Amino acid sequence: KFLIYACLLLFSVLLSLRLDDKIQWSYWAVFAPIWLWKLMVIVGASVGTGVWARNPQYRAEGETCVEFKAMLIAVGIHLLLLMFEVLVCDRIERGTHFWLLVFMPLFFVSPVSVAACVWGFRHDRSLELEILCSVNILQFIFIALRLDEIIRWPWLVVCVPLWILMSFLCLVVLYYIVWSVLFLRSMDVIAEQRRTHITMAVSWMTIVVPLLTFEILLVHRLDGHNSFSFIPIFVPLWLSLITLMATTFGQKGGNHWWFGIRKDFCQFLLEIFPFLREYGNISYDLHHEDNEETEETPLPEPPKIAPMFRKKTGVVITQSPGKYVIPPPKLNIDMPD
C-alpha cells in the first residue's frame, strides 16, 4: 500500500505540472510512477507464482491457498487497470479513438471486482482496491459518455455517483468523531482505547476532507467556475495521499505471497539485514550527566535522636528534629474494691 500511495502521489504531482504546462513531458513519461507500480505488481506476482510452483510443501501451510488466490485476483485487476492506463496515454497522445473504448477495461474491472469482493468476504480477506472499483462502475460510464460528448451535463452532475460515495465517507468520519468524543467523556474506557479512536478520527478526517475539497475544486475548474491553476487544486489530494502513506505503517502486513517472501515484510527485512535487529534492540539513556551525578550523590540523613523509654508504661518515643511529640498519658488501672 505504501508503494501504491507513493506512486499515486508522484503521478499526481507530475500530472498537475503537465496540465499547467510547467513541464512539457510526454504523457507516457508523466505516467512513469504508474508504470513502476504495475511493474512491481507483475514482478512480485511472477516471483510468488514461481515459489508456489517449485515448493509444493508450502501449499499445506494454513491459509496459503487463500492468500495465493487473493494475489492472483489482485494481479488480474491490476492488468485490466494497466490496459486502461495504456489506452488513456494513447488516446491523449494520438486522439484517434473514442473514450468509451478507452474505458472498456474499467467496465470489465467492475463486475470482476464485485465477484472478488464476494469471494473476499467469504474468506475474510481485505480487498480495498476491488471495493473501490466495484462501487464506481456508474461513475466510469458517466465520465466516458461526457468525454465523448454523448451527454453534455455539467461535471457537477456527472460526478453525482462520486458525491454519493463521498457522503458515505463523511458519515464514517462523523461516526469516528462522535465515538471519540464519547470515549473522551467516559471514565470507564482505558487510555489506549481513547487514543486509538482519536487517531482514527483524525486520520479519516485528514483523508476525507482534503479529498472532498480536491474533487469540488476540480469539478468547478472543469465547469469553468474558477480559473485556478491545477497545482493548488491538487494540493488537498497530496495531503490525503501523504496521510494514507502514514497510515500504512500502523496496518498489518499484506499478502505474504508477493515476491514469494511468505512472511511479514518487516520480518523479512530483519532476516535479510541482521544489523537492523542488532541496532533495533539497543536502548538509549538520554539523561544528562549532571542528573546522573545528582542521582549518585546521596542526600545527607537527618540526625537521629535517641529514643526515650518510659519505665512504667513501656512506651518508646522517638523524636524527630524540629518536631515536638506529646508524650502519651500514663496508664491508670482502677481496681475494684
C-alpha positions in Angstrom: 0.0 0.0 0.0 2.8 2.4 0.7 4.2 1.8 -2.8 0.8 2.4 -4.3 0.2 5.7 -2.5 3.7 6.9 -3.1 3.3 6.2 -6.9 0.0 7.9 -6.9 1.4 10.9 -5.1 4.3 11.3 -7.6 2.0 10.8 -10.5 -0.4 13.5 -9.3 2.5 15.9 -8.9 3.7 15.2 -12.4 0.2 15.4 -13.8 -0.5 18.8 -12.2 2.7 20.2 -13.5 1.9 18.9 -17.0 -1.6 20.3 -17.0 -0.2 23.7 -16.0 2.5 23.4 -18.8 5.2 23.7 -16.2 6.8 20.7 -17.8 6.5 19.6 -21.5 6.9 15.9 -21.0 5.1 13.3 -22.9 2.2 11.7 -21.0 4.0 8.4 -21.3 6.7 9.9 -19.1 4.1 11.5 -16.8 2.6 8.1 -16.2 6.0 6.7 -15.2 5.1 6.2 -11.5 2.0 4.2 -12.6 4.2 2.0 -14.8 6.5 1.5 -11.9 3.6 0.4 -9.7 2.3 -2.1 -12.3 5.9 -3.4 -12.9 6.3 -4.1 -9.2 3.0 -5.9 -9.2 3.8 -8.1 -12.2 7.3 -8.9 -10.9 6.1 -9.6 -7.4 3.3 -11.9 -8.7 5.7 -13.7 -11.0 8.2 -14.4 -8.3 5.4 -15.5 -5.9 4.0 -17.9 -8.6 7.4 -19.4 -9.2 7.9 -20.0 -5.5 4.5 -21.6 -5.3 5.2 -23.9 -8.3 8.6 -25.0 -7.1 7.6 -25.7 -3.5 4.5 -27.8 -3.2 5.1 -28.3 0.5 4.2 -24.7 1.1 0.6 -25.2 -0.1 -0.4 -27.0 3.1 0.5 -24.2 5.4 -2.6 -22.5 7.0 -4.4 -20.2 4.5 -1.7 -20.4 1.9 -4.1 -21.3 -0.9 -6.4 -18.5 0.0 -3.6 -15.9 0.0 -2.3 -17.2 -3.3 -5.7 -16.9 -4.9 -6.1 -13.4 -3.5 -2.8 -12.5 -5.1 -3.9 -13.8 -8.5 -7.2 -11.8 -8.2 -5.3 -8.7 -7.5 -2.9 -9.2 -10.4 -5.8 -9.7 -12.8 -7.4 -6.5 -11.7 -4.1 -4.6 -12.0 -3.6 -5.9 -15.5 -7.0 -4.6 -16.5 -6.1 -1.2 -14.9 -2.8 -1.3 -16.9 -4.7 -1.8 -20.1 -6.9 1.3 -19.2 -3.9 3.4 -18.4 -2.1 2.5 -21.7 -5.3 3.3 -23.7 -5.5 6.7 -21.8 -2.0 7.6 -22.8 -2.5 6.6 -26.3 -5.8 8.5 -26.6 -4.2 11.7 -25.2 -1.2 11.5 -27.4 -2.9 10.5 -30.7 -6.6 11.1 -30.1 -7.9 8.6 -32.6 -10.5 6.5 -30.8 -13.5 7.1 -28.5 -13.3 7.4 -24.8 -15.8 4.6 -24.4 -13.3 2.2 -25.9 -10.6 3.6 -23.5 -12.9 2.9 -20.5 -13.7 -0.6 -21.7 -11.2 -2.3 -19.3 -12.8 -0.4 -16.4 -16.2 -1.7 -17.4 -14.8 -5.2 -17.1 -13.0 -4.4 -13.8 -16.2 -3.5 -12.0 -18.0 -6.9 -12.3 -14.8 -8.7 -11.6 -14.3 -6.6 -8.5 -17.8 -7.4 -7.3 -17.1 -11.1 -7.6 -13.7 -10.6 -5.9 -15.4 -8.8 -3.0 -17.9 -11.6 -2.6 -15.1 -14.1 -2.5 -13.1 -11.9 -0.1 -16.0 -11.6 2.3 -16.4 -15.4 2.3 -12.7 -15.9 3.1 -12.3 -12.9 5.4 -9.9 -11.1 3.1 -9.4 -7.3 2.9 -9.9 -6.2 -0.8 -9.8 -2.4 -0.7 -8.9 -1.8 -4.4 -11.7 -4.2 -5.5 -14.3 -2.4 -3.4 -13.2 0.9 -4.9 -13.5 -0.4 -8.5 -16.8 -2.1 -7.9 -18.7 0.9 -6.5 -17.6 3.3 -9.2 -19.0 1.5 -12.3 -21.6 4.1 -12.8 -19.1 6.9 -12.4 -16.9 5.3 -15.1 -19.8 5.2 -17.5 -20.7 8.9 -16.9 -17.2 10.1 -17.4 -16.7 8.2 -20.7 -20.0 9.5 -22.1 -19.2 13.1 -21.0 -15.7 12.9 -22.6 -17.2 11.7 -25.9 -19.9 14.5 -25.6 -22.7 11.9 -25.8 -24.1 13.7 -22.8 -23.5 17.4 -22.2 -24.2 17.5 -18.5 -22.1 19.8 -16.3 -19.3 17.9 -14.5 -21.1 18.6 -11.2 -23.9 16.4 -12.4 -21.6 13.8 -14.0 -19.9 13.3 -10.6 -23.2 12.5 -8.7 -22.1 8.9 -8.1 -18.9 10.3 -6.6 -20.8 12.6 -4.3 -22.9 9.7 -3.1 -19.7 7.8 -2.2 -18.1 10.8 -0.5 -21.3 11.3 1.6 -20.8 7.8 3.0 -17.2 8.6 3.8 -18.3 11.7 5.5 -20.7 9.7 7.6 -17.7 7.4 8.6 -15.8 10.5 9.6 -18.7 11.7 11.7 -19.1 8.3 13.3 -15.4 8.2 14.4 -15.7 11.8 15.7 -18.8 11.0 17.8 -17.3 7.9 19.3 -14.0 9.7 20.1 -16.0 12.4 22.0 -17.9 9.8 23.8 -14.8 7.9 24.8 -13.1 11.1 25.9 -16.0 11.8 28.3 -16.3 8.3 29.5 -14.4 7.3 32.6 -14.7 3.5 32.0 -12.6 3.5 28.9 -8.9 2.9 29.2 -6.4 5.5 27.7 -5.3 3.2 24.9 -8.8 2.9 23.5 -9.3 6.6 23.7 -6.0 7.2 21.9 -6.9 4.7 19.2 -10.3 6.2 18.4 -8.9 9.7 18.4 -6.2 8.6 16.0 -8.8 7.0 13.7 -10.9 10.1 13.8 -8.1 12.4 12.9 -6.8 10.1 10.2 -10.2 9.8 8.5 -10.8 13.5 8.7 -7.3 14.2 7.2 -8.1 11.8 4.4 -11.7 12.6 3.5 -11.9 16.3 4.0 -8.9 17.2 1.7 -10.1 14.6 -0.8 -13.6 16.1 -1.0 -12.0 19.6 -1.3 -9.9 18.4 -4.2 -12.9 17.0 -6.0 -15.0 20.1 -5.6 -12.2 22.4 -6.8 -11.6 20.1 -9.8 -15.2 20.0 -10.8 -15.6 23.7 -10.6 -12.4 24.1 -12.6 -13.7 21.8 -15.3 -17.1 23.6 -15.4 -15.3 27.0 -15.7 -16.5 28.4 -12.4 -12.9 29.2 -11.3 -9.6 29.9 -13.1 -7.3 28.2 -10.6 -4.2 26.5 -11.9 -4.1 22.8 -11.3 -1.2 22.8 -8.8 -3.3 24.4 -6.0 -6.2 22.2 -6.9 -4.1 19.1 -6.4 -2.6 20.2 -3.1 -5.5 18.7 -1.0 -5.1 15.4 -2.8 -1.4 15.4 -1.9 -2.3 15.9 1.7 -4.7 12.9 1.6 -2.1 10.7 -0.1 0.5 11.6 2.4 -1.9 10.8 5.3 -2.6 7.4 3.6 1.1 6.7 3.3 1.5 7.5 7.1 -1.4 5.2 8.0 0.2 2.2 6.2 2.9 2.0 8.9 0.3 1.1 11.5 -1.5 -1.6 9.5 -0.9 -5.3 9.4 1.1 -6.8 6.6 -0.4 -7.7 3.2 -0.4 -10.9 1.2 2.7 -13.0 2.1 3.0 -14.4 -1.4 4.1 -11.2 -3.1 7.7 -11.8 -4.2 7.4 -15.2 -2.5 8.6 -13.9 0.9 5.9 -15.9 2.7 6.1 -13.7 5.8 5.6 -10.2 7.0 7.7 -7.6 5.2 9.3 -6.2 8.3 10.3 -9.7 9.5 11.7 -10.4 6.0 13.8 -7.2 6.2 15.1 -8.1 9.6 16.2 -11.5 8.4 18.0 -10.1 5.3 19.7 -7.3 7.3 20.7 -8.7 10.7 22.3 -5.3 11.7 18.8 -3.9 11.8 17.9 -6.3 14.6 21.2 -5.5 16.4 20.7 -1.8 16.4 16.9 -2.0 16.9 17.4 -3.8 20.2 19.7 -1.1 21.7 18.2 1.1 24.4 19.5 4.6 24.9 19.5 6.6 28.1 19.0 10.3 27.4 19.6 11.6 30.9 22.1 14.4 31.3 25.4 13.8 33.1 24.6 16.3 35.8 21.4 14.4 36.6 23.5 11.2 36.9 25.9 12.9 39.3 22.9 14.2 41.3 21.4 10.7 41.5 24.7 9.1 42.6 25.3 11.7 45.3 23.5 10.5 48.5 21.4 13.0 50.4 22.6 13.8 54.0 20.4 12.0 56.5 18.9 14.0 59.4 20.5 13.4 62.8 18.8 10.8 64.8 17.8 11.4 68.4 17.9 8.5 70.8 14.5 7.2 71.8 13.1 7.8 75.3 11.8 4.9 77.3 9.2 5.2 80.0 9.6 2.6 82.6 6.0 2.4 83.8 4.2 2.2 80.5 6.9 0.5 78.4 6.3 3.0 75.5 9.1 4.0 73.3 9.0 7.6 72.0 11.2 8.6 69.1 11.5 12.3 68.4 12.4 13.8 65.0 14.4 17.0 64.8 12.3 20.2 64.7 9.1 18.4 65.8 7.7 18.1 69.2 5.8 15.0 70.1 3.4 15.0 73.0 4.2 12.1 75.4 1.4 9.6 75.9 -0.6 9.8 79.1 0.1 7.5 82.0 -1.8 4.2 82.1 -4.1 4.1 85.1 -5.8 0.9 86.0 -8.6 1.2 88.7 -9.0 -1.9 90.6 -12.5 -2.6 92.0 -13.0 -2.8 95.8 
